[in-house]
Amino acid sequence: MQYKFKLMYSLVGYGLLACPIAAFPISAGLTRLILGPLWMRTGNQRPWAMLMSFFWPVFTIHFGSLPIPRRLYTEMLADESLDGTYIRNTLKSSRPGLWSIVSKEMQRKGFDLPEMNEGSTATEFPSTIISPTLL
């Protein structure tokens, strides 16, 4: 399990490093589309910097929040040992909204673990906010 943690650490680290690098050309292209090309001696650096300071973080956050299906994440969450139980309980208590999504996905894939909200052995009600569409 320790190898899986190390592998996940490197995958997440390189993924977070790649997000701003991938977002820069898109945000620069969108800024160029709106303002035109950057001319160094004409004083149009300020609008370019203003739009780039808006578009670059927006696209970086967007790329960082895209779901990435990885078998490694599924193996770590579905692990029957104490490490898997610890990961599931930590995710359930610290991020209940994310856990409800992950729990539904794991139930759809055929897992039945005691910490899952949909499982037959679930002993607690989910503590997430109720969607307004259900009311």
N, C-alpha and C positions, 0 to 999 in steps of 0.2 A: 504494500500500500504506500510505503514511503516513496518508491519510485514513481508511482502515479501522481503523488503530490508534487514531486519535483518536475515531472513532465508537464503537469497542469500549470505550474508556476512559470515555466519557460514559454509555454504556448500563450498564456494570458499576457505575459510581459511583452513578447514580440507582437502580439495582436494590438496591444495598447500603443506600442511604438509605431506600428504601421498605420494606425488611424489618422494621425495628423499628416503623415507623409502622403497618404492617399487622398486626403481632403484638400491639400494645398493646390494641386493643379485644377481641381474642379472649382474651388472658390476663386482662384485667379482667373479662370476662363469665364466664370459668371460675372466677375467684376469687370473684365475686359468687354464682355458683351453689353453691359450696362453703360460703362463710362468711356469705352473706346480704349485705344492703346495708351500705354504709359509713356509720356514724353518727359524726359528727365529735366529739361530746363524750362518748362512752361508753367510750372507751379501746380500741376494737377496731381501731385503726390498725396496731398491731404485727402481728397475724396477717395483715392485708391486705398489709402491706409484705413480710412473710416469704413469703407465697405468690406475690405479684407478682414478687419477686426470684427466684423459682424459675421460674414459668411464662413470664415475658417473655423471658429469654434462651433458654429451650428452644424456644419458637415462633420466635424470631428466627433461631436456628441452623437450625431445620427449614426455614423459608422460604428462607434463604440457600443451602441445599444442594439445593434442588429443581432438577432439570435443566431448562434452558430451551432448546428447539430454536430456533436462529437460523441463518438462511442466512449471516449474516456470519461466524460461527464456522467454518462448513463451507468458505466461500470462502477464509478465511485459512489453514486447515489444508491445504486441497487446492491451494494455490497452487504452481505449478511453478517459481517463481523462487527466488532464494537466500533471500528473506525467509521463504517457506513452509518451505523446508528447515530454516532456523534454528529456526523455531517448532516444527516436528515433532521435531527433534533435542533441543531444550531440554526439551520436554514428555516425551520418551522417557527422557531421562537423569535428570530431576529428579522426575518423578511417574510411575514405571513402571506402577503400578496403574491410574491414570487413563488412561494411554496405551493400555493393553491394551483398555479399554472403548472408547475413541475409535477405536482401530485396527479393532476388530471392527465398529463402526458404519460406518466409512468403507468397509470391505470389503463390507459389506452394501449400501451405496449404490452400489457399482460402481467405486470408486477403486482403483488399483493403483500405490502409491508405494513407493520403495525402502526407506523407514523403517518401513513397516508390518510388524507381526508375522506377519500371514497372507499377505502378498504373495508372489508367485512369485519376486521378486528379493530377498527378505529373506536377509541373510547372518548374522544373529545370532539366537541363541535368546532368547526373552523372559526377563527377569530378575525377574519378579514371583514372589510367593509362590504356591505351588500350592494350589489350593482343597482343603480336606479332603474334599469330596464326591467328588473324583476319585481319592482313594487307595483 
